[in-house]
Amino acid sequence: MIFNIIDQNHIRNFDPVNINDLAIHNKKVQEVEDWILGNIKKNTSEMLLLTGPVGCGKSVTVLTIAKKHNVKITEWITPIDIEFPNDNGEFEFKVKQSTQFLDFILNAANFTSLLDNNDRKLVLVEDFPNTFMRTPSELVYVLQQYKQRAKSPIVFICSESSTDKKTTSGNLFSDQLKNQLNIHHISFNGVSTTGLRSALKRMAEIISKKYKSMYNAPTSDLIECVVNSSAGDVRSAVTNLHFACLKGTDQSLETSIITEKDQKTKTKKKKPNSKFTSIGKDQSINILHGVGRVLNPRVVVDVNGRSQFTHSPREIVEQFISQPSSFVNFIEENYMPHFSNSAQIDRAASTLSDAVFMLAEWREKVCQEYGLYCAVAGLMLANKDPVSAWNPVRGPKNMKITYPVPSELQLLEENYLYKGKTLVSDYQTFCKIINSNYD
């Protein structure tokens, strides 16, 4: 049988229709619903911050509640702010992202379309402009303007990771800012096993009623496998079950189910173990493990007698390509104590200098990748004799920069540049290594 695949997101067929279909805890849903209803009628500029792990149902909760109460949602999507390069290879910038963002949310909050009489409006922001990530102070100004000039509530959604301490919400929405602007904060937890199971059973019912020609009917064992592999991520669970049940797939995501023999013992009989190959989540490592793999490279010899790293630079780069500057900053802060030779440190420092130069060209994605690869591979190759001692990983330190006053600017050279953020090098460790080499 041949299926005609069209450009359509079939997973949207299983979206919740009403609040009872949500897999989120009832108290969280009720708290969000009470806030929306309490502020949508007053035409106020109140702000709500929703945080929680990926796939815990933050966005779908807001959308489902808005659909129930006929609330119009206008969502911000960050546009591209760089045009194609001209003949000279230079980029021409459009309007600043922060200006576009402020204009959009104010227009969405204050004006209604002539074709729509619905004055129950809600602004939704989940895709934050990159400029706010680099300069959070710009967001403070935008929120202050919105608080003074807007006439509709706004909802901010931030996804967090349990392994990353520098979350988007913590970076953009400080406690001081939340108190200053009276931002209501609701934190979501991962979806419970019961919630995941009920969501997948609902999906199985929809498949059996409407989409038998496209899907195989999921078994109860398959549903349990998906639930056990999703780790509280309902989006991952739905995606896994979608691909596991599709007809015509070459590979089955479900593997063998191992059933243990009954044994007459005093211990409780274990349940059958189900194995499932999840495709909804990527295997990732946190930044501390990544730094450790770079600064403590392990070399093994393969069957052909060639030396190679146990963790190749390419694998590490793929894990941190979304945050290259942060990862390189961690490496710069921690690399010296792991070296035992000043000549090797010189090569490593030169490599990091080249990497930072490439990372500074943030407009070119390829420069970000090359810069990160240069730093990772350069340090791993330069460190021929890693120090076999435990060294804790420290976060990057920043110097307090004193900017020159206008009278002092005249004394500086024309090409003098000063930055607002300068990383501190571990000069003391470098001096110790030099002294040990001359002893």
C-alpha positions in Angstrom: 0.0 0.0 0.0 1.3 3.5 -0.9 0.6 6.6 1.1 0.7 10.1 -0.2 2.7 12.1 2.3 1.8 15.8 2.2 3.4 18.7 4.0 1.4 18.4 7.2 2.2 17.9 10.8 0.2 14.8 11.6 1.1 15.0 15.3 -1.2 18.0 15.6 -4.1 15.6 15.1 -3.6 14.5 18.7 -3.5 17.9 20.3 -5.8 18.4 23.4 -9.3 19.6 22.5 -10.4 20.7 26.0 -8.8 21.0 29.4 -9.8 17.5 30.4 -7.4 16.2 27.7 -4.4 17.8 29.3 -1.8 15.6 30.9 -0.7 18.3 33.3 -1.7 18.4 37.0 -5.1 19.9 37.6 -3.8 22.4 40.2 -1.3 23.9 37.7 -4.0 24.1 35.0 -6.4 25.8 37.4 -3.7 28.3 38.5 -3.0 29.3 35.0 -6.7 29.5 34.1 -7.4 31.7 37.2 -4.6 34.1 36.3 -5.8 34.4 32.7 -9.4 35.0 33.6 -8.5 37.4 36.4 -6.5 39.6 34.1 -8.1 39.3 30.7 -11.3 41.1 31.8 -9.4 44.0 33.4 -7.4 45.1 30.3 -4.3 45.3 32.4 -0.6 44.8 31.5 0.0 42.1 34.0 2.7 39.6 33.2 2.9 35.8 33.7 6.1 33.7 33.6 5.8 30.0 33.0 8.8 27.8 33.6 9.5 24.1 33.5 11.3 21.3 31.7 10.9 20.8 27.9 7.6 19.0 27.0 5.8 19.5 30.3 2.8 21.2 28.6 3.3 24.9 29.3 2.4 26.1 25.8 -0.5 23.7 25.2 -2.0 24.6 28.6 -2.2 28.3 27.6 -3.5 27.6 24.2 -6.2 25.2 25.5 -7.4 27.6 28.1 -7.5 30.4 25.6 -9.5 28.3 23.2 -12.0 27.4 26.0 -12.6 31.0 27.0 -12.4 32.5 23.4 -9.2 34.5 24.1 -7.3 35.6 21.1 -3.5 34.8 21.4 -0.9 36.7 19.4 2.5 35.1 19.6 5.8 36.7 18.9 8.2 34.8 16.5 11.7 36.3 16.2 12.4 37.4 12.6 15.7 37.4 10.8 17.4 40.7 11.4 20.3 40.3 8.9 19.9 40.7 5.1 22.0 38.9 2.5 25.5 40.4 2.1 26.0 43.0 -0.6 28.6 42.8 -3.4 31.3 43.9 -0.9 30.5 41.1 1.5 29.0 43.5 4.1 25.8 42.9 6.0 23.1 45.5 6.3 21.1 45.4 9.5 17.4 46.0 9.7 15.6 47.5 12.7 16.9 46.3 16.1 15.3 43.2 17.5 14.5 44.9 20.7 12.7 47.7 18.9 10.8 45.3 16.7 9.8 43.2 19.8 8.5 46.2 21.7 6.5 47.5 18.8 5.0 44.1 18.1 3.9 43.3 21.7 2.5 46.8 22.2 0.5 46.7 18.9 -0.7 43.2 19.8 -1.8 44.3 23.2 -3.5 47.6 22.3 -5.1 47.2 18.9 -7.7 44.8 17.5 -8.2 43.9 13.9 -11.2 45.5 12.1 -12.3 42.0 11.0 -12.2 40.7 14.6 -14.5 42.1 17.3 -12.9 40.0 20.0 -11.3 42.3 22.6 -10.2 39.4 24.9 -6.5 39.5 23.9 -3.4 37.8 25.2 0.2 38.2 24.1 2.4 35.1 24.1 6.3 35.1 24.0 8.2 31.8 23.9 10.8 32.7 21.3 13.0 35.4 22.9 15.1 37.6 20.6 18.8 36.8 20.7 19.7 40.4 21.8 18.0 39.8 25.1 20.2 36.8 25.7 23.3 38.8 25.1 22.1 42.0 26.9 19.3 41.2 29.5 19.1 44.9 30.4 17.4 45.6 27.1 14.5 43.3 28.2 14.1 45.3 31.4 13.5 48.5 29.4 11.0 46.7 27.1 9.1 45.3 30.0 8.9 48.6 31.8 7.5 50.2 28.6 5.0 47.4 28.2 3.9 47.8 31.8 3.2 51.5 31.3 1.6 51.4 27.8 0.0 48.0 27.2 -3.7 47.1 27.8 -3.5 43.3 27.6 -1.8 40.7 29.7 1.3 38.9 28.4 2.7 35.4 29.1 6.3 34.4 28.9 7.3 30.8 28.5 10.8 29.6 29.4 12.0 26.0 29.1 14.6 24.8 31.6 17.0 22.0 31.9 17.8 20.2 35.1 21.5 20.0 34.1 22.0 23.6 33.1 22.1 26.1 36.0 22.1 29.1 33.6 18.5 29.0 32.6 16.7 31.4 30.3 14.3 32.5 33.1 17.1 33.0 35.6 19.1 35.0 33.1 16.3 37.2 31.9 13.9 37.4 34.8 15.7 38.1 38.0 14.0 38.1 41.4 14.4 41.8 41.6 12.8 42.3 38.2 9.8 40.0 39.1 9.2 41.9 42.2 9.6 45.3 40.5 7.1 44.5 37.7 4.9 42.2 39.8 5.5 39.3 37.4 3.5 36.2 38.5 5.6 33.0 38.3 4.2 29.5 37.9 6.7 26.6 37.7 5.7 23.4 36.0 7.1 19.9 36.8 7.6 17.1 34.4 4.4 15.2 33.5 3.7 12.3 35.8 3.6 8.7 34.6 -0.1 8.6 35.1 -0.5 11.7 33.0 1.7 10.3 30.2 -0.2 7.1 30.2 -3.6 8.8 29.9 -2.4 11.0 27.1 -1.1 8.0 25.1 -4.3 6.1 25.7 -6.3 9.0 24.4 -3.9 9.1 21.4 -4.5 5.3 20.8 -8.3 5.9 20.9 -8.0 8.6 18.2 -5.9 6.3 16.1 -8.4 3.5 16.3 -11.3 5.8 15.4 -9.9 8.1 12.7 -6.5 7.0 11.4 -6.5 3.2 11.0 -5.2 3.6 7.4 -2.1 5.4 8.6 -1.2 3.8 11.9 -1.0 0.4 13.5 -3.0 0.1 16.7 -0.6 0.6 19.6 -0.5 -2.2 22.1 -0.6 -1.7 25.9 3.0 -3.0 26.1 4.1 -0.4 23.5 2.4 2.4 25.4 4.2 1.3 28.6 7.5 1.3 26.8 7.0 4.8 25.5 5.9 6.0 29.0 9.1 4.6 30.6 11.4 6.1 28.0 9.9 9.6 28.0 11.0 10.9 31.4 8.1 13.2 31.9 8.2 14.7 28.4 4.7 14.5 26.9 5.9 15.9 23.5 8.5 13.2 23.3 6.0 10.5 24.3 3.5 11.5 21.5 6.3 11.8 18.9 7.7 8.3 19.9 4.3 6.7 19.7 3.5 8.4 16.4 6.6 6.9 14.7 6.3 3.6 16.4 2.8 3.1 15.1 3.2 4.4 11.5 2.6 1.9 8.8 5.3 1.2 6.3 8.2 2.0 8.5 11.3 -0.1 7.9 12.4 -0.2 11.5 10.4 -1.0 14.6 11.2 1.2 17.6 9.9 -1.5 19.9 12.4 -4.1 20.9 11.9 -7.4 22.7 10.0 -7.6 25.9 11.9 -9.6 28.5 9.7 -11.6 30.9 11.3 -13.0 34.0 10.4 -16.5 35.2 8.3 -16.9 38.2 10.4 -17.8 41.2 9.2 -18.8 44.6 11.0 -16.4 46.8 10.1 -14.0 49.5 10.8 -11.0 47.4 8.1 -9.4 45.2 7.9 -10.6 41.7 9.4 -8.1 39.3 7.3 -6.7 36.5 8.4 -7.5 32.9 11.1 -5.2 31.7 10.3 -3.4 28.5 13.0 -1.9 26.3 12.2 0.9 23.9 14.5 2.9 21.5 13.4 6.5 22.1 13.8 9.0 19.3 12.3 12.0 21.0 15.3 13.0 23.1 18.9 13.4 22.2 21.7 11.9 24.4 23.4 15.0 25.8 26.1 15.8 28.4 26.2 18.9 30.6 28.9 21.5 30.3 31.0 20.2 33.2 31.4 16.8 31.6 32.2 18.4 28.3 34.9 20.6 29.8 36.3 17.5 31.6 36.6 15.6 28.3 38.5 18.5 26.7 40.9 19.1 29.5 41.5 15.5 30.3 41.8 13.8 26.9 42.2 10.1 26.9 44.0 8.4 24.0 43.5 4.8 23.0 45.1 2.7 20.3 42.7 1.0 17.8 43.2 -2.4 16.1 45.2 -0.8 13.3 47.7 0.7 15.8 46.5 4.3 15.4 46.0 6.6 18.3 42.7 8.3 18.8 40.7 10.1 21.5 38.0 8.2 23.3 35.8 11.2 22.9 36.5 12.8 19.5 36.5 16.6 19.2 33.7 16.4 16.6 31.4 14.6 19.2 32.1 17.3 21.8 31.5 20.1 19.3 28.1 18.6 18.3 27.0 18.7 21.9 27.8 22.4 22.5 27.3 24.0 19.0 24.3 25.9 20.4 26.4 27.7 23.1 30.0 27.9 21.7 31.0 31.1 23.5 29.9 29.9 26.9 31.7 26.6 26.5 35.0 28.3 25.3 34.7 30.6 28.3 34.6 27.6 30.6 37.6 26.1 28.9 39.6 29.4 29.2 38.9 29.6 32.9 40.0 26.0 33.7 42.6 24.8 31.2 45.9 25.9 32.8 45.8 23.6 35.9 45.5 20.7 33.6 48.8 21.4 31.7 52.2 20.5 33.0 54.4 22.2 30.3 54.7 25.9 29.5 55.3 25.2 25.8 52.1 23.2 25.6 50.3 26.1 27.4 51.6 28.5 24.8 50.2 26.4 22.0 46.9 26.1 23.8 46.7 29.8 24.5 47.4 30.5 20.8 44.6 28.1 19.8 42.2 29.8 22.2 43.1 33.2 20.8 42.3 32.0 17.3 39.0 30.4 18.5 37.9 33.6 20.3 38.6 35.6 17.1 36.4 33.4 15.0 33.6 33.3 17.7 33.5 37.1 17.6 32.1 36.9 14.1 28.6 35.8 15.4 26.8 36.7 12.2 28.4 33.8 10.4 27.3 30.4 11.7 30.2 28.6 10.2 32.6 30.8 12.2 30.9 29.7 15.4 31.4 26.1 14.5 35.0 26.5 13.4 35.8 28.6 16.4 34.4 25.9 18.8 36.2 23.1 16.9 39.5 25.1 17.0 39.3 25.5 20.8 38.3 21.9 21.5 40.6 20.1 19.1 43.5 22.5 19.7 43.5 22.0 23.5 43.1 18.3 23.3 46.0 18.0 20.9 48.2 20.5 22.8 47.9 18.8 26.1 50.3 15.9 25.6 50.8 15.2 29.3 47.6 16.0 31.2 48.0 16.6 35.0 46.6 13.5 36.7 45.0 15.4 39.6 41.5 16.4 40.5 40.7 20.0 39.6 37.3 21.4 40.1 35.6 23.1 37.2 35.1 26.8 37.9 32.8 29.2 36.2 34.2 32.1 34.1 35.1 35.2 36.2 34.6 38.7 35.0 36.6 41.8 35.8 35.0 45.0 36.8 35.7 47.3 33.9 36.3 51.0 34.5 35.4 52.8 31.4 37.4 55.9 30.4 35.8 59.2 30.9 35.6 61.6 27.9 38.7 63.5 29.0 40.7 60.2 29.0 39.4 59.2 25.6 41.6 61.8 24.0 44.7 60.2 25.4 43.9 56.8 23.9 45.0 55.6 20.5 42.6 55.8 17.6 42.3 52.0 17.3 42.0 51.4 21.1 39.2 49.0 21.9 37.8 48.3 25.4 35.3 45.6 26.1 32.6 45.4 28.8 33.5 41.8 29.6 37.0 40.5 30.0 37.9 37.0 31.1 40.5 36.7 33.9 43.4 34.4 33.1 45.0 32.2 35.8 48.4 33.9 35.9 49.4 32.3 39.2 49.0 28.8 37.8 51.0 29.8 34.7 53.8 31.1 36.8 53.9 27.9 38.9 54.3 25.8 35.8 57.1 28.0 34.4 59.0 27.8 37.7 58.6 24.0 37.9 60.0 23.7 34.3 63.1 25.7 35.3 63.7 23.9 38.6 
